[in-house]
């Protein structure tokens, strides 16, 4: 079988998502009859019925559901290839995907140390709530991540472990404690076991308003302001920070960035151990 074209996959995905040929055709900017013929031709080419069609409805077959997931992945891979090629043609630089507040102290030290390396590439920060997606899509070269993030398909290097602290409103009864057990935090109405996928600034605002109590890494404590208190948490493991990148052989600039990250993390650990 001749290799399928991305246009055929895009046509199929549009129909699969709309489950209506007229709406899919309008979305694609073409007429419905040519779209229907294109889908029928696609089904003949791969020898599989992708849709069940009646006069009233269109639905995906089991094979169609599988082909939809694979088609989305294939189209995303093509988009990623284009972005990476475009970036490769630009002057050398490293794009670092950053979630606001994640490992802020480590990141600051890392950027400063890397900037002093001979022939260091310029660094551009990409602020996002989904760093792993930025890596997979080719929008970023490297990211500082929590080890709990879904790193499927990525290469990670462990850097440091941050002690857990609970973010509490300054007026909260637990805010004056020297430390608080995680079991006690779990009984707080506003407690959430995971951080919402928003910036640290928004998390701090929600905590200050009494809408949220959450456990974060200790580096966040430097950015919480006067209305929020960070209280050490007992009974919960620390947050492991890792450096993530797309799988494959890293560029020389990325290798240098990784070495710098390991050196900076080791220095910070040694300093903390002697404090």
MIDRENGU-105351 format. One record per residue (C-alpha): residue number from 1; residue in three letters; x, y, z. Coordinates in steps of 0.5 Angstrom, whole numbers. Example, Ala and Ser with C-alpha at 12.3 -4.5 7.8 and 13.67 -1.06 7.14 Angstrom:
<pt><i>1</i><aa>Ala</aa><px>25</px><py>-9</py><pz>16</pz></pt>
<pt><i>2</i><aa>Ser</aa><px>27</px><py>-2</py><pz>14</pz></pt>
END
This chain:
<pt><i>1</i><aa>Unk</aa><px>0</px><py>0</py><pz>0</pz></pt>
<pt><i>2</i><aa>Unk</aa><px>2</px><py>7</py><pz>-2</pz></pt>
<pt><i>3</i><aa>Unk</aa><px>4</px><py>11</py><pz>4</pz></pt>
<pt><i>4</i><aa>Unk</aa><px>-2</px><py>15</py><pz>7</pz></pt>
<pt><i>5</i><aa>Unk</aa><px>-2</px><py>23</py><pz>6</pz></pt>
<pt><i>6</i><aa>Unk</aa><px>-3</px><py>27</py><pz>12</pz></pt>
<pt><i>7</i><aa>Unk</aa><px>-9</px><py>31</py><pz>8</pz></pt>
<pt><i>8</i><aa>Unk</aa><px>-12</px><py>24</py><pz>9</pz></pt>
<pt><i>9</i><aa>Unk</aa><px>-11</px><py>23</py><pz>16</pz></pt>
<pt><i>10</i><aa>Unk</aa><px>-13</px><py>30</py><pz>17</pz></pt>
<pt><i>11</i><aa>Unk</aa><px>-20</px><py>29</py><pz>13</pz></pt>
<pt><i>12</i><aa>Unk</aa><px>-21</px><py>23</py><pz>17</pz></pt>
<pt><i>13</i><aa>Unk</aa><px>-20</px><py>26</py><pz>24</pz></pt>
<pt><i>14</i><aa>Unk</aa><px>-25</px><py>32</py><pz>22</pz></pt>
<pt><i>15</i><aa>Unk</aa><px>-30</px><py>27</py><pz>21</pz></pt>
<pt><i>16</i><aa>Unk</aa><px>-29</px><py>22</py><pz>27</pz></pt>
<pt><i>17</i><aa>Unk</aa><px>-29</px><py>28</py><pz>31</pz></pt>
<pt><i>18</i><aa>Unk</aa><px>-35</px><py>32</py><pz>28</pz></pt>
<pt><i>19</i><aa>Unk</aa><px>-39</px><py>25</py><pz>27</pz></pt>
<pt><i>20</i><aa>Unk</aa><px>-42</px><py>29</py><pz>21</pz></pt>
<pt><i>21</i><aa>Unk</aa><px>-40</px><py>30</py><pz>14</pz></pt>
<pt><i>22</i><aa>Unk</aa><px>-43</px><py>37</py><pz>13</pz></pt>
<pt><i>23</i><aa>Unk</aa><px>-40</px><py>40</py><pz>19</pz></pt>
<pt><i>24</i><aa>Unk</aa><px>-33</px><py>36</py><pz>18</pz></pt>
<pt><i>25</i><aa>Unk</aa><px>-33</px><py>39</py><pz>11</pz></pt>
<pt><i>26</i><aa>Unk</aa><px>-35</px><py>46</py><pz>13</pz></pt>
<pt><i>27</i><aa>Unk</aa><px>-29</px><py>45</py><pz>19</pz></pt>
<pt><i>28</i><aa>Unk</aa><px>-24</px><py>43</py><pz>13</pz></pt>
<pt><i>29</i><aa>Unk</aa><px>-27</px><py>49</py><pz>8</pz></pt>
<pt><i>30</i><aa>Unk</aa><px>-29</px><py>44</py><pz>3</pz></pt>
<pt><i>31</i><aa>Unk</aa><px>-35</px><py>41</py><pz>0</pz></pt>
<pt><i>32</i><aa>Unk</aa><px>-38</px><py>35</py><pz>3</pz></pt>
<pt><i>33</i><aa>Unk</aa><px>-39</px><py>30</py><pz>-3</pz></pt>
<pt><i>34</i><aa>Unk</aa><px>-31</px><py>30</py><pz>-4</pz></pt>
<pt><i>35</i><aa>Unk</aa><px>-30</px><py>29</py><pz>3</pz></pt>
<pt><i>36</i><aa>Unk</aa><px>-35</px><py>23</py><pz>3</pz></pt>
<pt><i>37</i><aa>Unk</aa><px>-31</px><py>20</py><pz>-3</pz></pt>
<pt><i>38</i><aa>Unk</aa><px>-24</px><py>21</py><pz>0</pz></pt>
<pt><i>39</i><aa>Unk</aa><px>-26</px><py>18</py><pz>7</pz></pt>
<pt><i>40</i><aa>Unk</aa><px>-29</px><py>12</py><pz>2</pz></pt>
<pt><i>41</i><aa>Unk</aa><px>-23</px><py>12</py><pz>-2</pz></pt>
<pt><i>42</i><aa>Unk</aa><px>-19</px><py>12</py><pz>5</pz></pt>
<pt><i>43</i><aa>Unk</aa><px>-23</px><py>6</py><pz>8</pz></pt>
<pt><i>44</i><aa>Unk</aa><px>-21</px><py>2</py><pz>1</pz></pt>
<pt><i>45</i><aa>Unk</aa><px>-14</px><py>3</py><pz>1</pz></pt>
<pt><i>46</i><aa>Unk</aa><px>-13</px><py>1</py><pz>8</pz></pt>
<pt><i>47</i><aa>Unk</aa><px>-18</px><py>-5</py><pz>7</pz></pt>
<pt><i>48</i><aa>Unk</aa><px>-22</px><py>-3</py><pz>14</pz></pt>
<pt><i>49</i><aa>Unk</aa><px>-29</px><py>0</py><pz>15</pz></pt>
<pt><i>50</i><aa>Unk</aa><px>-27</px><py>6</py><pz>20</pz></pt>
<pt><i>51</i><aa>Unk</aa><px>-35</px><py>9</py><pz>20</pz></pt>
<pt><i>52</i><aa>Unk</aa><px>-42</px><py>6</py><pz>21</pz></pt>
<pt><i>53</i><aa>Unk</aa><px>-46</px><py>10</py><pz>17</pz></pt>
<pt><i>54</i><aa>Unk</aa><px>-54</px><py>11</py><pz>17</pz></pt>
<pt><i>55</i><aa>Unk</aa><px>-58</px><py>16</py><pz>14</pz></pt>
<pt><i>56</i><aa>Unk</aa><px>-59</px><py>19</py><pz>21</pz></pt>
<pt><i>57</i><aa>Unk</aa><px>-52</px><py>18</py><pz>24</pz></pt>
<pt><i>58</i><aa>Unk</aa><px>-45</px><py>17</py><pz>23</pz></pt>
<pt><i>59</i><aa>Unk</aa><px>-41</px><py>13</py><pz>28</pz></pt>
<pt><i>60</i><aa>Unk</aa><px>-34</px><py>10</py><pz>29</pz></pt>
<pt><i>61</i><aa>Unk</aa><px>-32</px><py>3</py><pz>28</pz></pt>
<pt><i>62</i><aa>Unk</aa><px>-28</px><py>-1</py><pz>33</pz></pt>
<pt><i>63</i><aa>Unk</aa><px>-22</px><py>0</py><pz>28</pz></pt>
<pt><i>64</i><aa>Unk</aa><px>-24</px><py>7</py><pz>27</pz></pt>
<pt><i>65</i><aa>Unk</aa><px>-23</px><py>9</py><pz>34</pz></pt>
<pt><i>66</i><aa>Unk</aa><px>-16</px><py>6</py><pz>34</pz></pt>
<pt><i>67</i><aa>Unk</aa><px>-14</px><py>9</py><pz>27</pz></pt>
<pt><i>68</i><aa>Unk</aa><px>-17</px><py>16</py><pz>31</pz></pt>
<pt><i>69</i><aa>Unk</aa><px>-12</px><py>15</py><pz>36</pz></pt>
<pt><i>70</i><aa>Unk</aa><px>-6</px><py>13</py><pz>31</pz></pt>
<pt><i>71</i><aa>Unk</aa><px>-8</px><py>19</py><pz>26</pz></pt>
<pt><i>72</i><aa>Unk</aa><px>-8</px><py>24</py><pz>32</pz></pt>
<pt><i>73</i><aa>Unk</aa><px>-1</px><py>22</py><pz>34</pz></pt>
<pt><i>74</i><aa>Unk</aa><px>2</px><py>22</py><pz>27</pz></pt>
<pt><i>75</i><aa>Unk</aa><px>-1</px><py>29</py><pz>26</pz></pt>
<pt><i>76</i><aa>Unk</aa><px>2</px><py>31</py><pz>32</pz></pt>
<pt><i>77</i><aa>Unk</aa><px>9</px><py>28</py><pz>30</pz></pt>
<pt><i>78</i><aa>Unk</aa><px>9</px><py>31</py><pz>24</pz></pt>
<pt><i>79</i><aa>Unk</aa><px>7</px><py>38</py><pz>27</pz></pt>
<pt><i>80</i><aa>Unk</aa><px>13</px><py>37</py><pz>32</pz></pt>
<pt><i>81</i><aa>Unk</aa><px>18</px><py>35</py><pz>26</pz></pt>
<pt><i>82</i><aa>Unk</aa><px>16</px><py>42</py><pz>23</pz></pt>
<pt><i>83</i><aa>Unk</aa><px>17</px><py>46</py><pz>29</pz></pt>
<pt><i>84</i><aa>Unk</aa><px>24</px><py>42</py><pz>31</pz></pt>
<pt><i>85</i><aa>Unk</aa><px>27</px><py>43</py><pz>24</pz></pt>
<pt><i>86</i><aa>Unk</aa><px>25</px><py>51</py><pz>24</pz></pt>
<pt><i>87</i><aa>Unk</aa><px>28</px><py>51</py><pz>31</pz></pt>
<pt><i>88</i><aa>Unk</aa><px>34</px><py>48</py><pz>28</pz></pt>
<pt><i>89</i><aa>Unk</aa><px>35</px><py>53</py><pz>23</pz></pt>
<pt><i>90</i><aa>Unk</aa><px>35</px><py>59</py><pz>28</pz></pt>
<pt><i>91</i><aa>Unk</aa><px>41</px><py>61</py><pz>31</pz></pt>
<pt><i>92</i><aa>Unk</aa><px>43</px><py>56</py><pz>37</pz></pt>
<pt><i>93</i><aa>Unk</aa><px>39</px><py>57</py><pz>43</pz></pt>
<pt><i>94</i><aa>Unk</aa><px>36</px><py>53</py><pz>49</pz></pt>
<pt><i>95</i><aa>Unk</aa><px>29</px><py>53</py><pz>50</pz></pt>
<pt><i>96</i><aa>Unk</aa><px>27</px><py>52</py><pz>58</pz></pt>
<pt><i>97</i><aa>Unk</aa><px>20</px><py>50</py><pz>59</pz></pt>
<pt><i>98</i><aa>Unk</aa><px>18</px><py>53</py><pz>66</pz></pt>
<pt><i>99</i><aa>Unk</aa><px>12</px><py>52</py><pz>71</pz></pt>
<pt><i>100</i><aa>Unk</aa><px>12</px><py>58</py><pz>75</pz></pt>
<pt><i>101</i><aa>Unk</aa><px>15</px><py>57</py><pz>82</pz></pt>
<pt><i>102</i><aa>Unk</aa><px>17</px><py>50</py><pz>81</pz></pt>
<pt><i>103</i><aa>Unk</aa><px>24</px><py>49</py><pz>83</pz></pt>
<pt><i>104</i><aa>Unk</aa><px>25</px><py>57</py><pz>83</pz></pt>
<pt><i>105</i><aa>Unk</aa><px>32</px><py>57</py><pz>87</pz></pt>
<pt><i>106</i><aa>Unk</aa><px>35</px><py>52</py><pz>83</pz></pt>
<pt><i>107</i><aa>Unk</aa><px>33</px><py>54</py><pz>77</pz></pt>
<pt><i>108</i><aa>Unk</aa><px>36</px><py>61</py><pz>78</pz></pt>
<pt><i>109</i><aa>Unk</aa><px>42</px><py>58</py><pz>80</pz></pt>
<pt><i>110</i><aa>Unk</aa><px>42</px><py>54</py><pz>74</pz></pt>
<pt><i>111</i><aa>Unk</aa><px>41</px><py>59</py><pz>69</pz></pt>
<pt><i>112</i><aa>Unk</aa><px>47</px><py>64</py><pz>72</pz></pt>
<pt><i>113</i><aa>Unk</aa><px>52</px><py>58</py><pz>72</pz></pt>
<pt><i>114</i><aa>Unk</aa><px>50</px><py>56</py><pz>65</pz></pt>
<pt><i>115</i><aa>Unk</aa><px>51</px><py>63</py><pz>63</pz></pt>
<pt><i>116</i><aa>Unk</aa><px>58</px><py>63</py><pz>65</pz></pt>
<pt><i>117</i><aa>Unk</aa><px>60</px><py>57</py><pz>61</pz></pt>
<pt><i>118</i><aa>Unk</aa><px>64</px><py>58</py><pz>55</pz></pt>
<pt><i>119</i><aa>Unk</aa><px>60</px><py>59</py><pz>49</pz></pt>
<pt><i>120</i><aa>Unk</aa><px>54</px><py>58</py><pz>53</pz></pt>
<pt><i>121</i><aa>Unk</aa><px>48</px><py>58</py><pz>48</pz></pt>
<pt><i>122</i><aa>Unk</aa><px>42</px><py>64</py><pz>49</pz></pt>
<pt><i>123</i><aa>Unk</aa><px>37</px><py>61</py><pz>54</pz></pt>
<pt><i>124</i><aa>Unk</aa><px>30</px><py>63</py><pz>53</pz></pt>
<pt><i>125</i><aa>Unk</aa><px>24</px><py>61</py><pz>58</pz></pt>
<pt><i>126</i><aa>Unk</aa><px>18</px><py>58</py><pz>56</pz></pt>
<pt><i>127</i><aa>Unk</aa><px>13</px><py>59</py><pz>62</pz></pt>
<pt><i>128</i><aa>Unk</aa><px>7</px><py>54</py><pz>61</pz></pt>
<pt><i>129</i><aa>Unk</aa><px>3</px><py>49</py><pz>66</pz></pt>
<pt><i>130</i><aa>Unk</aa><px>5</px><py>43</py><pz>62</pz></pt>
<pt><i>131</i><aa>Unk</aa><px>12</px><py>43</py><pz>61</pz></pt>
<pt><i>132</i><aa>Unk</aa><px>12</px><py>35</py><pz>59</pz></pt>
<pt><i>133</i><aa>Unk</aa><px>7</px><py>37</py><pz>53</pz></pt>
<pt><i>134</i><aa>Unk</aa><px>12</px><py>43</py><pz>51</pz></pt>
<pt><i>135</i><aa>Unk</aa><px>18</px><py>38</py><pz>51</pz></pt>
<pt><i>136</i><aa>Unk</aa><px>14</px><py>32</py><pz>47</pz></pt>
<pt><i>137</i><aa>Unk</aa><px>11</px><py>38</py><pz>42</pz></pt>
<pt><i>138</i><aa>Unk</aa><px>18</px><py>40</py><pz>40</pz></pt>
<pt><i>139</i><aa>Unk</aa><px>17</px><py>47</py><pz>43</pz></pt>
<pt><i>140</i><aa>Unk</aa><px>22</px><py>47</py><pz>49</pz></pt>
<pt><i>141</i><aa>Unk</aa><px>29</px><py>43</py><pz>49</pz></pt>
<pt><i>142</i><aa>Unk</aa><px>29</px><py>42</py><pz>57</pz></pt>
<pt><i>143</i><aa>Unk</aa><px>25</px><py>43</py><pz>63</pz></pt>
<pt><i>144</i><aa>Unk</aa><px>25</px><py>43</py><pz>70</pz></pt>
<pt><i>145</i><aa>Unk</aa><px>20</px><py>38</py><pz>73</pz></pt>
<pt><i>146</i><aa>Unk</aa><px>17</px><py>34</py><pz>79</pz></pt>
<pt><i>147</i><aa>Unk</aa><px>19</px><py>27</py><pz>78</pz></pt>
<pt><i>148</i><aa>Unk</aa><px>11</px><py>26</py><pz>79</pz></pt>
<pt><i>149</i><aa>Unk</aa><px>10</px><py>29</py><pz>72</pz></pt>
<pt><i>150</i><aa>Unk</aa><px>8</px><py>24</py><pz>67</pz></pt>
<pt><i>151</i><aa>Unk</aa><px>15</px><py>23</py><pz>63</pz></pt>
<pt><i>152</i><aa>Unk</aa><px>13</px><py>18</py><pz>58</pz></pt>
<pt><i>153</i><aa>Unk</aa><px>18</px><py>18</py><pz>52</pz></pt>
<pt><i>154</i><aa>Unk</aa><px>22</px><py>23</py><pz>56</pz></pt>
<pt><i>155</i><aa>Unk</aa><px>29</px><py>22</py><pz>58</pz></pt>
<pt><i>156</i><aa>Unk</aa><px>30</px><py>25</py><pz>66</pz></pt>
<pt><i>157</i><aa>Unk</aa><px>36</px><py>26</py><pz>70</pz></pt>
<pt><i>158</i><aa>Unk</aa><px>35</px><py>27</py><pz>78</pz></pt>
<pt><i>159</i><aa>Unk</aa><px>37</px><py>33</py><pz>81</pz></pt>
<pt><i>160</i><aa>Unk</aa><px>35</px><py>35</py><pz>88</pz></pt>
<pt><i>161</i><aa>Unk</aa><px>29</px><py>33</py><pz>93</pz></pt>
<pt><i>162</i><aa>Unk</aa><px>26</px><py>39</py><pz>96</pz></pt>
<pt><i>163</i><aa>Unk</aa><px>23</px><py>38</py><pz>103</pz></pt>
<pt><i>164</i><aa>Unk</aa><px>15</px><py>39</py><pz>103</pz></pt>
<pt><i>165</i><aa>Unk</aa><px>11</px><py>45</py><pz>106</pz></pt>
<pt><i>166</i><aa>Unk</aa><px>4</px><py>46</py><pz>107</pz></pt>
<pt><i>167</i><aa>Unk</aa><px>1</px><py>53</py><pz>104</pz></pt>
<pt><i>168</i><aa>Unk</aa><px>-4</px><py>56</py><pz>109</pz></pt>
<pt><i>169</i><aa>Unk</aa><px>-7</px><py>62</py><pz>110</pz></pt>
<pt><i>170</i><aa>Unk</aa><px>-4</px><py>66</py><pz>115</pz></pt>
<pt><i>171</i><aa>Unk</aa><px>-10</px><py>66</py><pz>119</pz></pt>
<pt><i>172</i><aa>Unk</aa><px>-11</px><py>59</py><pz>119</pz></pt>
<pt><i>173</i><aa>Unk</aa><px>-10</px><py>55</py><pz>126</pz></pt>
<pt><i>174</i><aa>Unk</aa><px>-5</px><py>51</py><pz>123</pz></pt>
<pt><i>175</i><aa>Unk</aa><px>-1</px><py>57</py><pz>121</pz></pt>
<pt><i>176</i><aa>Unk</aa><px>3</px><py>58</py><pz>127</pz></pt>
<pt><i>177</i><aa>Unk</aa><px>5</px><py>51</py><pz>128</pz></pt>
<pt><i>178</i><aa>Unk</aa><px>13</px><py>49</py><pz>127</pz></pt>
<pt><i>179</i><aa>Unk</aa><px>11</px><py>43</py><pz>123</pz></pt>
<pt><i>180</i><aa>Unk</aa><px>4</px><py>39</py><pz>121</pz></pt>
<pt><i>181</i><aa>Unk</aa><px>3</px><py>32</py><pz>120</pz></pt>
<pt><i>182</i><aa>Unk</aa><px>0</px><py>30</py><pz>113</pz></pt>
<pt><i>183</i><aa>Unk</aa><px>-6</px><py>26</py><pz>116</pz></pt>
<pt><i>184</i><aa>Unk</aa><px>-8</px><py>33</py><pz>120</pz></pt>
<pt><i>185</i><aa>Unk</aa><px>-8</px><py>37</py><pz>113</pz></pt>
<pt><i>186</i><aa>Unk</aa><px>-12</px><py>32</py><pz>110</pz></pt>
<pt><i>187</i><aa>Unk</aa><px>-18</px><py>33</py><pz>115</pz></pt>
<pt><i>188</i><aa>Unk</aa><px>-17</px><py>41</py><pz>112</pz></pt>
<pt><i>189</i><aa>Unk</aa><px>-23</px><py>42</py><pz>108</pz></pt>
<pt><i>190</i><aa>Unk</aa><px>-19</px><py>46</py><pz>103</pz></pt>
<pt><i>191</i><aa>Unk</aa><px>-14</px><py>41</py><pz>102</pz></pt>
<pt><i>192</i><aa>Unk</aa><px>-12</px><py>38</py><pz>96</pz></pt>
<pt><i>193</i><aa>Unk</aa><px>-7</px><py>32</py><pz>95</pz></pt>
<pt><i>194</i><aa>Unk</aa><px>-5</px><py>35</py><pz>88</pz></pt>
<pt><i>195</i><aa>Unk</aa><px>-3</px><py>42</py><pz>86</pz></pt>
<pt><i>196</i><aa>Unk</aa><px>-8</px><py>45</py><pz>81</pz></pt>
<pt><i>197</i><aa>Unk</aa><px>-5</px><py>46</py><pz>74</pz></pt>
<pt><i>198</i><aa>Unk</aa><px>-4</px><py>54</py><pz>75</pz></pt>
<pt><i>199</i><aa>Unk</aa><px>1</px><py>58</py><pz>76</pz></pt>
<pt><i>200</i><aa>Unk</aa><px>4</px><py>59</py><pz>83</pz></pt>
<pt><i>201</i><aa>Unk</aa><px>2</px><py>66</py><pz>83</pz></pt>
<pt><i>202</i><aa>Unk</aa><px>-5</px><py>63</py><pz>83</pz></pt>
<pt><i>203</i><aa>Unk</aa><px>-4</px><py>58</py><pz>88</pz></pt>
<pt><i>204</i><aa>Unk</aa><px>-2</px><py>63</py><pz>93</pz></pt>
<pt><i>205</i><aa>Unk</aa><px>-8</px><py>67</py><pz>91</pz></pt>
<pt><i>206</i><aa>Unk</aa><px>-13</px><py>61</py><pz>92</pz></pt>
<pt><i>207</i><aa>Unk</aa><px>-9</px><py>60</py><pz>99</pz></pt>
<pt><i>208</i><aa>Unk</aa><px>-9</px><py>67</py><pz>101</pz></pt>
<pt><i>209</i><aa>Unk</aa><px>-17</px><py>67</py><pz>100</pz></pt>
<pt><i>210</i><aa>Unk</aa><px>-18</px><py>61</py><pz>104</pz></pt>
<pt><i>211</i><aa>Unk</aa><px>-20</px><py>56</py><pz>98</pz></pt>
<pt><i>212</i><aa>Unk</aa><px>-14</px><py>52</py><pz>98</pz></pt>
<pt><i>213</i><aa>Unk</aa><px>-9</px><py>48</py><pz>102</pz></pt>
<pt><i>214</i><aa>Unk</aa><px>-4</px><py>44</py><pz>98</pz></pt>
<pt><i>215</i><aa>Unk</aa><px>3</px><py>41</py><pz>99</pz></pt>
<pt><i>216</i><aa>Unk</aa><px>9</px><py>44</py><pz>95</pz></pt>
<pt><i>217</i><aa>Unk</aa><px>17</px><py>44</py><pz>95</pz></pt>
<pt><i>218</i><aa>Unk</aa><px>20</px><py>49</py><pz>100</pz></pt>
<pt><i>219</i><aa>Unk</aa><px>23</px><py>53</py><pz>94</pz></pt>
<pt><i>220</i><aa>Unk</aa><px>16</px><py>56</py><pz>93</pz></pt>
<pt><i>221</i><aa>Unk</aa><px>16</px><py>59</py><pz>100</pz></pt>
<pt><i>222</i><aa>Unk</aa><px>21</px><py>65</py><pz>97</pz></pt>
<pt><i>223</i><aa>Unk</aa><px>15</px><py>67</py><pz>93</pz></pt>
<pt><i>224</i><aa>Unk</aa><px>9</px><py>67</py><pz>98</pz></pt>
<pt><i>225</i><aa>Unk</aa><px>8</px><py>74</py><pz>100</pz></pt>
<pt><i>226</i><aa>Unk</aa><px>5</px><py>76</py><pz>107</pz></pt>
<pt><i>227</i><aa>Unk</aa><px>-2</px><py>73</py><pz>107</pz></pt>
<pt><i>228</i><aa>Unk</aa><px>1</px><py>66</py><pz>106</pz></pt>
<pt><i>229</i><aa>Unk</aa><px>5</px><py>61</py><pz>111</pz></pt>
<pt><i>230</i><aa>Unk</aa><px>9</px><py>55</py><pz>109</pz></pt>
<pt><i>231</i><aa>Unk</aa><px>9</px><py>50</py><pz>114</pz></pt>
<pt><i>232</i><aa>Unk</aa><px>14</px><py>44</py><pz>114</pz></pt>
<pt><i>233</i><aa>Unk</aa><px>10</px><py>37</py><pz>113</pz></pt>
<pt><i>234</i><aa>Unk</aa><px>11</px><py>31</py><pz>117</pz></pt>
<pt><i>235</i><aa>Unk</aa><px>10</px><py>24</py><pz>114</pz></pt>
<pt><i>236</i><aa>Unk</aa><px>10</px><py>26</py><pz>107</pz></pt>
<pt><i>237</i><aa>Unk</aa><px>16</px><py>25</py><pz>102</pz></pt>
<pt><i>238</i><aa>Unk</aa><px>20</px><py>31</py><pz>99</pz></pt>
<pt><i>239</i><aa>Unk</aa><px>19</px><py>33</py><pz>92</pz></pt>
<pt><i>240</i><aa>Unk</aa><px>24</px><py>30</py><pz>87</pz></pt>
<pt><i>241</i><aa>Unk</aa><px>26</px><py>35</py><pz>82</pz></pt>
<pt><i>242</i><aa>Unk</aa><px>29</px><py>32</py><pz>75</pz></pt>
<pt><i>243</i><aa>Unk</aa><px>31</px><py>35</py><pz>69</pz></pt>
<pt><i>244</i><aa>Unk</aa><px>27</px><py>33</py><pz>63</pz></pt>
<pt><i>245</i><aa>Unk</aa><px>28</px><py>33</py><pz>55</pz></pt>
<pt><i>246</i><aa>Unk</aa><px>26</px><py>29</py><pz>49</pz></pt>
<pt><i>247</i><aa>Unk</aa><px>29</px><py>22</py><pz>48</pz></pt>
<pt><i>248</i><aa>Unk</aa><px>35</px><py>22</py><pz>43</pz></pt>
<pt><i>249</i><aa>Unk</aa><px>42</px><py>24</py><pz>43</pz></pt>
<pt><i>250</i><aa>Unk</aa><px>42</px><py>31</py><pz>46</pz></pt>
<pt><i>251</i><aa>Unk</aa><px>46</px><py>37</py><pz>43</pz></pt>
<pt><i>252</i><aa>Unk</aa><px>52</px><py>39</py><pz>45</pz></pt>
<pt><i>253</i><aa>Unk</aa><px>49</px><py>45</py><pz>48</pz></pt>
<pt><i>254</i><aa>Unk</aa><px>44</px><py>41</py><pz>52</pz></pt>
<pt><i>255</i><aa>Unk</aa><px>49</px><py>36</py><pz>55</pz></pt>
<pt><i>256</i><aa>Unk</aa><px>53</px><py>42</py><pz>57</pz></pt>
<pt><i>257</i><aa>Unk</aa><px>46</px><py>45</py><pz>61</pz></pt>
<pt><i>258</i><aa>Unk</aa><px>45</px><py>38</py><pz>64</pz></pt>
<pt><i>259</i><aa>Unk</aa><px>52</px><py>38</py><pz>67</pz></pt>
<pt><i>260</i><aa>Unk</aa><px>51</px><py>45</py><pz>69</pz></pt>
<pt><i>261</i><aa>Unk</aa><px>45</px><py>43</py><pz>73</pz></pt>
<pt><i>262</i><aa>Unk</aa><px>48</px><py>37</py><pz>76</pz></pt>
<pt><i>263</i><aa>Unk</aa><px>54</px><py>41</py><pz>79</pz></pt>
<pt><i>264</i><aa>Unk</aa><px>49</px><py>46</py><pz>81</pz></pt>
<pt><i>265</i><aa>Unk</aa><px>44</px><py>41</py><pz>85</pz></pt>
<pt><i>266</i><aa>Unk</aa><px>50</px><py>38</py><pz>88</pz></pt>
<pt><i>267</i><aa>Unk</aa><px>53</px><py>45</py><pz>90</pz></pt>
<pt><i>268</i><aa>Unk</aa><px>46</px><py>47</py><pz>93</pz></pt>
<pt><i>269</i><aa>Unk</aa><px>46</px><py>40</py><pz>97</pz></pt>
<pt><i>270</i><aa>Unk</aa><px>53</px><py>40</py><pz>100</pz></pt>
<pt><i>271</i><aa>Unk</aa><px>51</px><py>48</py><pz>102</pz></pt>
<pt><i>272</i><aa>Unk</aa><px>45</px><py>45</py><pz>105</pz></pt>
<pt><i>273</i><aa>Unk</aa><px>48</px><py>40</py><pz>109</pz></pt>
<pt><i>274</i><aa>Unk</aa><px>53</px><py>44</py><pz>112</pz></pt>
<pt><i>275</i><aa>Unk</aa><px>48</px><py>50</py><pz>114</pz></pt>
END
